């Protein structure tokens, strides 16, 4: 894993970080990661090497966390852990000191040295009776994947799946919450061959429609899945899988982070788990849901979505399953 602390003067223009354009997003992240390389030696001298070693141990010790919702087994799968490019306050400029203090109590592991943001890159497997599996997202992928410019590739997902007793042919459905490169990395290999050949891959039509011509998601994952006949495009709230006793997996539109972002409700009857994707990416958005993230494509919509999702989770007792907080499962 590579840690890349970034000086606070890393350029982040408003146009590049608030429009949500995929090219601008990649440019900002790549630029922030590159800007931090000169500081790496100094950071290592002040404890960075120890932190990196601890993070690697953490991946081995806590790579799978399991909860149940009725007949469903929900496994949080840690693909990677790393330091996000740049300073955390640059990505959430509206957060107050009180917001940050509450967030640190909720997720202390997110607070790295020198205002850095430590985060998990997590996928989920939902195992049904009989052993068939739905994956939610596929992580950062191998070296050479589109996330390689800024994320700690290679991810660990193939090994973590083996450790969980999941063969790739057990996976019959993959729900991609959205088409950012840290969420689809293990969908195909770098030659474009689907890694889960028996799985239909579920994406919202609005997500694909919003892709620009040069978005890496189009060439890297959408077109290979189309060619293989494995892409299932849906519109709106859609039942993905049914289960015993009226249990179900449902794709729920949660737009704002991207135009076609979706979450997955695992409804086991009395127990329900909402796999949130990037509706909230840092504990500061759990502490203060109105706080925007600079790389949300539509911050106003993302704010409404987050407030509604959290209110609904509180009203119905949903457990939240998060992609990037350092706790896989949290209560709203």
C-alpha positions as CSV (number, residue, x, y, z in Angstrom):
1,X,0.0,0.0,0.0
2,X,1.3,3.5,-0.8
3,X,0.6,6.4,1.4
4,X,0.9,9.8,-0.3
5,X,0.3,12.8,2.0
6,X,-0.3,15.9,0.0
7,X,0.7,19.5,0.8
8,X,-2.2,21.8,1.7
9,X,-1.5,24.0,-1.3
10,X,-2.4,21.2,-3.8
11,X,-4.4,23.0,-6.4
12,X,-8.1,22.2,-6.4
13,X,-10.2,24.4,-8.6
14,X,-13.9,24.8,-8.0
15,X,-14.7,23.8,-11.5
16,X,-12.8,20.5,-11.3
17,X,-14.2,19.4,-8.0
18,X,-17.8,20.5,-7.9
19,X,-19.0,19.6,-11.4
20,X,-18.4,15.9,-10.9
21,X,-17.2,15.5,-14.5
22,X,-15.3,12.2,-14.7
23,X,-12.3,13.6,-16.5
24,X,-12.0,16.4,-14.0
25,X,-12.3,14.0,-11.1
26,X,-9.5,11.8,-12.4
27,X,-7.4,14.8,-13.0
28,X,-7.8,16.1,-9.5
29,X,-7.1,12.8,-7.9
30,X,-4.1,12.1,-10.0
31,X,-2.8,15.6,-9.4
32,X,-3.2,15.3,-5.7
33,X,-1.5,12.0,-5.6
34,X,1.4,13.2,-7.7
35,X,1.8,16.4,-5.6
36,X,2.3,14.3,-2.5
37,X,5.2,12.1,-3.7
38,X,7.8,14.6,-2.8
39,X,6.7,14.5,0.8
40,X,6.8,10.8,1.1
41,X,10.3,10.5,2.6
42,X,9.6,13.1,5.3
43,X,6.3,11.5,6.2
44,X,8.0,8.1,6.5
45,X,10.5,9.6,8.9
46,X,7.7,10.7,11.2
47,X,6.0,7.3,11.5
48,X,4.6,6.7,8.1
49,X,6.4,3.4,7.6
50,X,4.9,2.1,10.9
51,X,1.5,3.2,9.8
52,X,1.8,1.5,6.5
53,X,2.9,-1.8,8.2
54,X,0.0,-1.5,10.7
55,X,-2.4,-1.0,7.8
56,X,-1.2,-4.1,6.0
57,X,-1.7,-6.1,9.2
58,X,-5.1,-4.6,9.5
59,X,-6.0,-5.9,6.0
60,X,-5.1,-9.4,7.1
61,X,-6.8,-9.2,10.5
62,X,-10.1,-7.6,9.6
63,X,-10.7,-8.3,5.9
64,X,-14.1,-9.9,6.4
65,X,-16.8,-8.8,8.8
66,X,-20.1,-10.6,8.7
67,X,-23.7,-9.7,9.7
68,X,-27.0,-11.4,9.0
69,X,-30.3,-10.2,7.8
70,X,-32.8,-13.1,8.0
71,X,-31.6,-15.8,5.7
72,X,-28.9,-13.6,4.1
73,X,-25.3,-13.5,5.2
74,X,-23.8,-10.1,4.4
75,X,-20.0,-10.1,4.3
76,X,-18.0,-6.9,4.3
77,X,-14.9,-7.6,2.1
78,X,-11.9,-5.3,2.6
79,X,-10.3,-4.9,-0.8
80,X,-7.7,-2.3,0.4
81,X,-6.9,0.4,2.9
82,X,-5.0,3.6,2.2
83,X,-4.6,7.3,2.4
84,X,-6.8,9.5,0.1
85,X,-4.9,12.1,-1.9
86,X,-4.9,15.6,-0.4
87,X,-6.1,16.9,2.9
88,X,-9.4,15.9,4.3
89,X,-10.5,19.5,5.0
90,X,-10.0,20.3,1.3
91,X,-12.5,17.6,0.3
92,X,-15.2,18.7,2.9
93,X,-14.7,22.4,3.1
94,X,-18.1,23.1,4.7
95,X,-17.4,20.9,7.8
96,X,-16.9,22.9,11.0
97,X,-14.5,22.0,13.8
98,X,-17.4,20.6,15.8
99,X,-18.4,18.4,12.8
100,X,-14.8,17.1,12.6
101,X,-14.7,16.5,16.4
102,X,-17.9,14.4,16.2
103,X,-16.6,12.5,13.1
104,X,-13.4,11.6,14.9
105,X,-15.4,10.1,17.8
106,X,-17.3,8.0,15.2
107,X,-14.3,6.9,13.1
108,X,-11.0,7.7,14.8
109,X,-9.1,5.5,12.3
110,X,-10.1,8.0,9.5
111,X,-7.8,10.7,10.9
112,X,-4.3,10.3,9.7
113,X,-1.2,12.5,10.4
114,X,-1.1,16.0,8.9
115,X,-4.8,16.3,8.2
116,X,-4.9,13.2,6.0
117,X,-7.9,10.9,5.4
118,X,-7.5,7.2,6.0
119,X,-10.1,5.1,4.4
120,X,-11.2,1.5,3.6
121,X,-12.1,0.4,0.0
122,X,-14.8,-2.2,0.7
123,X,-17.1,-4.4,-1.3
124,X,-19.9,-6.6,-0.1
125,X,-21.0,-10.1,-0.7
126,X,-24.6,-11.2,0.1
127,X,-24.7,-15.0,0.4
128,X,-28.1,-16.6,0.0
129,X,-29.2,-20.1,1.2
130,X,-27.6,-22.6,-1.1
131,X,-24.4,-20.6,-1.4
132,X,-25.2,-18.3,-4.4
133,X,-23.8,-14.8,-4.0
134,X,-24.5,-11.3,-5.0
135,X,-21.6,-8.9,-5.0
136,X,-22.0,-5.2,-4.4
137,X,-19.1,-3.4,-6.1
138,X,-15.7,-4.9,-7.0
139,X,-13.2,-2.5,-5.5
140,X,-10.0,-0.9,-6.9
141,X,-8.8,-3.8,-8.9
142,X,-5.3,-5.0,-10.0
143,X,-2.3,-2.9,-10.9
144,X,-3.1,-1.2,-14.2
145,X,-6.7,-0.7,-13.4
146,X,-8.1,2.8,-13.8
147,X,-7.8,3.4,-10.0
148,X,-4.0,2.9,-10.2
149,X,-3.3,6.6,-10.6
150,X,-4.4,7.3,-7.0
151,X,-5.6,4.3,-5.1
152,X,-3.5,1.6,-3.3
153,X,-3.6,-1.1,-6.0
154,X,-3.5,-4.0,-6.2
155,X,-6.6,-4.7,-4.2
156,X,-7.1,-8.0,-2.2
157,X,-10.6,-8.9,-3.3
158,X,-9.8,-12.2,-5.1
159,X,-7.9,-13.5,-2.1
160,X,-10.6,-12.2,0.3
161,X,-13.3,-14.0,-1.7
162,X,-11.3,-17.3,-1.5
163,X,-10.9,-16.8,2.2
164,X,-14.7,-16.4,2.5
165,X,-15.2,-19.6,0.6
166,X,-16.6,-17.8,-2.4
167,X,-15.7,-19.1,-5.9
168,X,-16.1,-16.7,-8.7
169,X,-18.7,-19.1,-10.3
170,X,-20.8,-18.8,-7.1
171,X,-21.4,-15.1,-8.0
172,X,-24.6,-14.8,-10.1
173,X,-25.2,-11.1,-9.6
174,X,-23.0,-8.0,-9.3
175,X,-24.6,-4.7,-8.4
176,X,-22.3,-1.7,-9.2
177,X,-23.4,1.2,-7.0
178,X,-21.8,3.6,-9.5
179,X,-19.1,3.7,-12.1
180,X,-16.2,5.3,-10.3
181,X,-12.9,3.4,-10.7
182,X,-12.6,2.4,-7.1
183,X,-15.9,0.5,-7.3
184,X,-15.6,-1.5,-10.5
185,X,-11.9,-2.5,-10.5
186,X,-12.2,-6.2,-10.3
187,X,-15.2,-6.5,-12.6
188,X,-12.8,-7.4,-15.5
189,X,-9.1,-8.0,-15.9
190,X,-6.9,-5.5,-17.6
191,X,-7.5,-7.3,-20.9
192,X,-11.3,-6.7,-20.6
193,X,-12.2,-10.3,-19.7
194,X,-15.1,-10.5,-17.1
195,X,-13.8,-12.0,-13.9
196,X,-17.3,-13.3,-12.9
197,X,-18.5,-14.9,-16.1
198,X,-21.7,-16.3,-14.6
199,X,-22.9,-12.9,-13.1
200,X,-25.3,-10.4,-14.5
201,X,-23.9,-6.9,-13.7
202,X,-26.6,-4.5,-12.6
203,X,-26.2,-0.7,-13.3
204,X,-28.7,2.1,-13.4
205,X,-29.4,3.5,-16.9
206,X,-28.9,7.0,-15.7
207,X,-25.3,6.1,-14.6
208,X,-24.4,4.9,-18.1
209,X,-26.1,7.7,-19.8
210,X,-24.1,10.3,-17.8
211,X,-20.7,8.8,-18.8
212,X,-18.7,11.1,-21.0
213,X,-17.1,9.6,-24.2
214,X,-13.6,9.5,-22.6
215,X,-14.7,8.1,-19.2
216,X,-12.6,5.1,-18.4
217,X,-15.6,3.2,-17.1
218,X,-17.1,3.1,-20.6
219,X,-14.1,1.3,-22.2
220,X,-12.9,-0.6,-19.2
221,X,-16.1,-2.1,-17.9
222,X,-19.3,-1.1,-19.7
223,X,-18.3,-2.2,-23.2
224,X,-16.6,-5.5,-22.2
225,X,-19.8,-6.4,-20.2
226,X,-22.0,-5.6,-23.2
227,X,-19.9,-7.7,-25.5
228,X,-20.1,-10.6,-23.0
229,X,-23.8,-10.2,-22.6
230,X,-23.4,-9.7,-18.9
231,X,-24.7,-6.1,-18.5
232,X,-28.2,-5.6,-17.0
233,X,-29.3,-2.0,-17.3
234,X,-32.2,-1.0,-14.9
235,X,-34.3,2.1,-14.3
236,X,-35.1,3.1,-10.8
237,X,-36.0,0.9,-7.8
238,X,-35.6,-2.7,-8.9
239,X,-35.8,-6.1,-7.2
240,X,-32.5,-7.8,-7.9
241,X,-33.0,-11.1,-6.1
242,X,-35.8,-12.7,-4.2
243,X,-35.4,-15.0,-1.3
244,X,-37.3,-17.2,1.2
245,X,-40.2,-15.8,3.1
246,X,-40.5,-12.6,1.1
247,X,-36.9,-11.6,1.7
248,X,-35.2,-9.7,-1.1
249,X,-32.3,-7.7,-2.5
250,X,-33.4,-4.4,-4.0
251,X,-31.5,-1.8,-5.9
252,X,-32.5,1.7,-4.7
253,X,-31.7,4.9,-6.6
254,X,-29.6,7.2,-4.4
255,X,-28.4,9.9,-6.8
256,X,-26.1,12.8,-6.2
257,X,-22.6,11.3,-5.8
258,X,-23.1,10.4,-9.4
259,X,-26.2,10.7,-11.6
260,X,-27.2,7.0,-11.4
261,X,-25.8,6.1,-8.0
262,X,-27.7,3.2,-6.3
263,X,-27.6,1.5,-3.0
264,X,-28.8,-2.0,-2.1
265,X,-31.4,-2.9,0.5
266,X,-30.9,-6.4,1.9
267,X,-34.3,-7.1,3.4
268,X,-34.3,-10.2,5.5
269,X,-37.7,-9.6,7.1
270,X,-37.1,-8.4,10.6
271,X,-33.5,-7.4,9.9
272,X,-32.5,-5.0,7.1
273,X,-29.1,-3.8,5.9
274,X,-28.6,-0.9,3.5
275,X,-25.4,-1.1,1.5
276,X,-24.8,2.6,0.9
277,X,-22.1,2.8,-1.7
278,X,-20.8,6.4,-1.7
279,X,-23.9,8.1,-0.3
280,X,-21.6,9.0,2.6
281,X,-17.8,8.6,2.1
282,X,-16.5,9.9,5.4
283,X,-17.7,9.9,9.0
284,X,-18.0,13.7,8.9
285,X,-21.1,13.1,6.6
286,X,-22.5,10.8,9.2
287,X,-21.9,13.3,12.0
288,X,-23.2,16.2,9.8
289,X,-25.2,14.9,6.8
290,X,-25.5,18.3,5.2
291,X,-21.7,18.5,4.7
292,X,-20.9,18.1,1.0
293,X,-18.0,16.2,-0.6
294,X,-16.2,18.1,-3.3
295,X,-16.3,15.2,-5.8
296,X,-20.1,14.7,-5.7
297,X,-21.5,15.4,-9.1
298,X,-24.6,17.2,-7.7
299,X,-24.0,18.3,-4.2
300,X,-27.6,19.4,-3.6
301,X,-29.0,16.1,-4.7
302,X,-26.4,14.2,-2.8
303,X,-27.3,16.1,0.4
304,X,-31.0,15.3,0.0
305,X,-30.3,11.7,-0.7
306,X,-28.0,11.4,2.3
307,X,-30.6,13.0,4.6
308,X,-33.4,10.9,3.3
309,X,-31.4,7.6,3.5
310,X,-30.3,8.3,7.1
311,X,-33.8,9.3,8.1
312,X,-35.3,6.2,6.5
313,X,-32.6,4.0,8.2
314,X,-33.4,5.4,11.6
315,X,-37.2,5.1,11.1
316,X,-37.0,1.4,9.9
317,X,-34.0,0.3,12.0
318,X,-31.7,-0.4,9.0
319,X,-28.1,-1.1,9.7
320,X,-25.8,0.7,7.2
321,X,-23.0,-1.0,5.4
322,X,-20.4,1.5,4.2
323,X,-17.8,1.5,1.5
324,X,-15.2,3.8,2.9
325,X,-15.6,4.3,6.6
326,X,-13.2,2.3,8.8
327,X,-16.2,0.5,10.4
328,X,-18.0,-1.7,7.9
329,X,-21.4,-1.6,9.7
330,X,-22.8,1.4,11.5
331,X,-26.0,2.6,13.0
332,X,-27.3,6.0,11.7
